Amino acid sequence: MNKLGFEKGKGNIIMGRLSRKKQHKGDKPLKEKYRTKRKTKDLDEIHEDMKPAKSQKLLNQEADFDKPGAGQFYCLHCAKYFINETSLKTHFKSKPHKRRLKALSIEPYTIEEAERAAGMGSYKRPEKVTVETQSAIMETDNT
């Protein structure tokens, strides 16, 4: 760098104004946060899937080769496909699956609950729902 602030060979001026550029580089994570590319199902949608008629349909799907594991290894509570049975069973023992079971143990949020929270009625605490691990459900169906 010479006395005037020029670097040789680069053609850039290193001065105070350069530091003021690129002020919005931190916006990228925020934009990526709101993308719907990897959007998972909400808890109320999963509660709908856990009803017996719909759960049987999801657990006994036809082979679809566009999905991982041809759509045969599906975790009902996490709404996720796995490549084989061993990866599905290890997922059942994992912490994210157990967290999801705990989150699903509270009944889903309804319009009535929103109205009660807004003052249109008396408040009633959300009830606990018993949620079994999917492997226990599959074993009872096979016997």
C-alpha positions, 0 to 999 in steps of 0.5 A, a space after each residue: 500500500 502506498 501513501 495515497 491508500 492504493 494497493 498495487 495490482 488490485 485497483 481498489 481504494 482502501 479507505 473509510 467508504 469501503 466499510 460502509 458497503 454491504 450492510 445487508 449481508 446479515 439478512 440472508 439467514 432471515 430470508 432462509 428462515 422463512 422459506 418453505 422448502 423444508 417445511 414440516 407438518 404442524 402439530 395439529 396436522 399430525 394429530 389429524 394423521 394420528 386418527 386410526 383411519 388415516 394412520 393405517 393409510 399412511 403406515 401401509 402405503 404403496 411403494 413410491 420410489 420417489 420417496 426415501 425407502 420407497 415410502 415403506 418406512 414412515 414415522 407417523 409422529 415426525 411425518 418423516 420417511 426413512 430408508 430402511 427399518 433399522 434407521 426407523 428403529 434408531 429414530 424411535 430411540 432418538 431425542 428428536 422423536 421423543 421431543 415430538 412425542 412430548 409435544 404431541 401429548 398436549 391436545 391440539 390448539 383449536 378455535 374454541 381455545 383461542 376464543 376462550 383466551 380472548 375472553 369469550 368463555 372461561 379458560 380450560 387447560 389443554 388436556 393431555 393426550 396419550 401418545 404411543 410410539 409407533 413401533 408399539 402401534 405396529 406390533 399390536 396391529 400385527 398380532 
